[in-house]
Structure formats: structure tokens, C-alpha cells
Amino acid sequence: MALDAVSLSVMYFAILLGFGVLVANILKKRNIPDTFFLLLLGLLFGPTVFANPAITQYVSIELVDVESMGMIPDFFRTLALILVIFIGTFNLNFGVFKKYSNISLKLAFVGVLFNTVVLGLVASFFFQMDIVFAMLLGAVISGTGSGVVFAFEKALSKAKNALTILKVESIFNSPISVLVPLIFLDLVNITPGALIEPMRYLSQFWMMITVGVGTGLIVGLAASRLFKGIMKEYTSLLLFAIALITYALATGVGGSGMLAVAICGLVAGNFTLRGRDDREEILHFQDQFSEMLRISVFTLLGAQVTLLIGLGELAYILLFFVMVVAIRPIMIISLMGELREKFTRKEMLIMSFIAPRGLSSAAMIPIVAATVIAAGQPVLAGQMVNIVFMVILLSVLFSTVVGAIGSMDRFKEVRKKAKKVEKEEETPEVTVKKEEDVSLMLDYDEKEGD
């Protein structure tokens, strides 16, 4: 008996979520970020393996057909990104945010523009693309992925300063890493001789930022009245609803929904719900729910891609990824300037090489591919999808390896500094104790003399 579309969607979702939970559980026990393996799991269940001509000539198997699920994967991507960003800023101490916001905002805004230009030029050279399409590709993979960065929270718990900078950067580069591709999409569709209006793009970007920040502040502060009369059992659900409402309101009026969610989470966590005794219950609920969404999103993404790449194209993609990795430390060193001295070698390593691409890139590439196909370039659209997915996959793998290395306390500089600090902390205490002992002995001698 054939299943209807809804039943099929439920079955596909259940398969990906069920196996994804098992994989995530195994890796979590070993403190290994699981995003890379969730993407591979999706590839295993999707058309990349079983739609391969080498397989289909013998047997035809279809485990998961994401295309038949309609808008469900896109809905889950948006929902997961909203919740991951909201929880991330909800848990972020405002003092810590204020301390590192300057360098994070530099990395977020300047970094996206820098990556777009440099990677666009590299893509144009490697893949022989027209410069507008190459810049479009560079823009899609210019920003780091919030959902993936937050997955490294436990692995990098010993490098909280670097992790905080990466988290804030990934949150605030979301609006610009969406806007820049939209600008190049306009250029793809523009007719020869048409007027290009830079001020329109600038005003659109400013609208996204100001409306996003304003909406987040207003909703975050207004929510304090709602929580006064709410029962503890419903606090988590109300917070989740507020995150969704914030995104919808900001997006509806032309602002950045993700930026609004980030600001709302920061306000709610530090001002609206500060000191509440049900905070742990809130975090437990949201962690469970966001984990389900995150696992679903990355397995769905892997199952949605038909990754059939020849050795020649794969070699160029690998070289392109090497350039993606290589320009990151250059940007970090340039933008941080004298601030580099405040961070250890391990923290600099983490900030330089943990820059995974994720949900923003995955959400933009279907839109980009559709526009490129409409422009009469279907082969190029397929090539761009393959490149973006491979960059996401490789960047997550590379970041996972660096995160694993960063979580090991094997840096001589760190050990030396730690020992030096311990000696400096112990010495005054010993000195004071000796002085107290001498003073007590003198007092005792005087009493004996009397």
C-alpha cells in the first residue's frame, strides 16, 4: 500500500532523526562534535550513494527522498537556527558579551566582506566562473555557522574566551552573510545597461540591522511582564514562542530575524529572567528541543544533496577549501592587532581555524541555485551546490579536528603559564603564613618571659 505525502515525510524524518540520535549519543560520550558525522549519515541515506550510477545498474534503492518532503526541511532549518541562536545568547553573560563584542563584530562584518571578495576571486580562477557568479559563491560561504559553532561548546569548555568570540561572531555575521548573496543575486538578474543602486543595498542592510536590534530589545524587555504571572511549567514554552514571534516580527518589517532573536535572547537571559529559580528547567527543555532540531537539520541536509563529483572537480574543490582555511588566520591576525597578546597560543589557534560553515550557507544555496538555473546555467548551479556542500562538510571536519586538539591541554605555553600563575598565587600565601607563625612565636616568648 502506497503511503501518502504526510506519512512519507514522517517516516523519512523518523529514520533520519532516529539514526542521528544514535550517532550523536555515541560521539557525545567521547566528547566529539557530531556535525560532520550527521552530514555523512544524511549522505548515506540520500541519493548520493544509492542514486549513483554504479549502484543503480544493479539495484534501485530509495531510503529517504527529501524532495518529496516539500518545505519541511527548510522549516526545520529556520526553526533550528532560531532556537540555537536564542539559547546561545540566553546563556551568554552580558559582561562577557560586552567584553568581546568589539572584536567579534569586526570579525562578523569585515570578515564576511573580506571572505566574499577573496574567495570570489579564487573561485573565479579555480572554476573558471564569471566574476559575478564567483562572488555569489564566495558570499554564500562567507559566514560561519551559528548552529555548528555552538556544537563545539563542550569540546572547547577550557577555551571559553575564544569560544565566546566565535559564538558572538557567528551570531552577528548572519544578517550580512544573507544580504551579500542577495546583492549578487540581483546582479545576476540585472539586464545589461541597467542602473545599479549601491545606496539601495546600503539602506537595505541598515534596515536589517536596526530593525533586528530594535525588535529584539523591545520584545525582550516587554516579555518581563508576561513572565510575572506565568507558571513554571509553561515558562520554557513561552520563551520558545517569544523567540519565534521575535523572528517573525523582525522579518515581517524587513529586519534581520536572526539578529533580533540573538538580541532578545541576550536581554531575556540577563535582564528579564535573571535570578529565576526555574532557569535550569528552562535550559533543560530548550537543550533537548534544540538538539532534536539540530540533528534533524544536518541529516536532512546530507540526504538532500546529490553529490556526484569527478576526481578532477574534487581536486579543485579541495584546493579551494585550502584557500578557505588559509585566509582565516590572515584575517584574524589583521583585525585583532595588539589584542593578540591577550590570548594564548591555543586560543589563537581556535579562533583562526574553527570557522565552520553551516545553516546560513545551507539555507542560501537552494535559493542561489534556483536563480542560477533561471539565468540559463543549470550545470553551473549544480556545480555551486556541490562546492558549497563540500565546503560545509570539510569545514566542519576540519573544525572538529582542531576542536579536538584544542580541548587537549598539550600546549607547552599553556602549561608554563599555568605553573607560573600557580607559583605566584602560592608564594604570597606561604610568606604570610610564615610571618604569622613568627609573630605567634614572638608573642609566646614574651608571655613566657613575663
Beta strands, then each sheet from edge to edge (+ up, - down):
end
